[in-house]
Amino acid sequence: MSETANSKLSWSIVLVVLACFVIPAGVMAALQVFGISSKDWFFIAFGVGLIVAFGLNFVRPRYGNSSGRLKRLYDFLLRQFPRPD
């Protein structure tokens, strides 16, 4: 079964969004913001990141219907973040 561009794109969006949440959470954990432990920061960031990523994948235009800047962004994500084997 071959994968479609949309399924590959969904995976790359999840990776990008998780990185955008987990990296700042790591900084906040190192700075001990709000007195929350680093493990708690990671789980909070990971959970919120997954929810945002799945929500974004649900509402985004499909690859075949995209054009212009969005198409270029999708192509970038497909090249930079391939789905792991």
Secondary structure, 3 states (H helix, E strand, C coil): CCCCHHHHHHHHHHHHHHHHHHHHHHHHHHCCHHHCCHHHHHHHHHHHHHHHHHHHHHHCCCHHHCCHHHHHHHHHHHHHCCCCC
